[in-house]
Amino acid sequence: MKVYISNYLSKSISIIDYDTLEQEVEINLDESIYPHHFCIDKQKNLIYIPSSSDGIIYILDLKENKILDTVSAGGNLSQIVLCNEELYIANEDSDSIYILDRETLTPVGVINLGYTPHGLDFDKGANKLYVSCINSIVCVDVEKKQIINKLDIDFKAWHIRINKENEDIYISTLDGNVVIIDLKNMQIRDVLKEFLLPLEIRFNYKNKKVYIADLGYKNIKILESATGKYVGKIKVDGIPQGLEVSEDGNFLFVSDTQNNSIKVYSCITNQLIKEIKVGKEPTTIVCM
């Protein structure tokens, strides 16, 4: 297993070996590429990187460690996800979701939301894409390519994550709250107010915990997955942004944008195990 990190200011992708917890390589990208969010196509050994600066999607070949192709999608691109055989990209400028064919990288269509989309998460079992927009959460049927449900909320939604075991959705907001929505009826189940500026959310299905990075308080809040109740926190000596839980549930990876490092914590003791130096301003983390 590898750990992949986007370094925004270094314009690079770092790859860490999971067994040794050492950086294997830092792949330097073109000067015009500012990687923030990305997704990995494990079958094709590719990384898809949307660039907010120029509206282009860059395809990074992990065999050759170089850009293989580019696709112009226009506007301010935020997040990207792979849904079956298609790529879905949030375009904040056009208030829409841009869709590309995975094989040909040609446009499949555009879904107009009417609201500024930012976060994306895909429910593969139900073939539904959930989108966090300003003041709303939108559910898209990826087969029909249409909106099938929408919930208006009184919060500025930011990042979104599906809790597959509890059938609920966690949304971090720019208002300093975390909103929990019932996946079945698309209604608000709870609003958590113990945050200042929450960002990334990850679930550990092994120990039944939820981890939420709080940029404002510079810590990781820990919640009980079944109830959403606050059970503890991890103080970060820096600014936590990206989060990822290892597939075995043992480690929590945190990108620290202040110290340009990835911090590895034990999910059992919540103690810092190792700090790994990477590029400047590390953001998104993906274990695969």
JOCORSUL-V396196 format. One record per helix or strand. SS is the DSSP state (H for helix, E for strand). FROM is the first residue (numbers start at 1). LEN is the number of residues. Records with the same first field share a line. If there is no record, write none. Layout:
SS: FROM-LEN ; FROM-LEN
This chain:
E: 2-6 ; 12-6 ; 22-7 ; 38-4 ; 46-5 ; 56-6 ; 66-7 ; 77-7 ; 86-6 ; 96-6 ; 107-6 ; 117-7 ; 128-14 ; 146-18 ; 168-6 ; 178-5 ; 187-6 ; 198-7 ; 209-6 ; 219-6 ; 230-6 ; 240-6 ; 251-6 ; 261-6 ; 272-6 ; 282-6
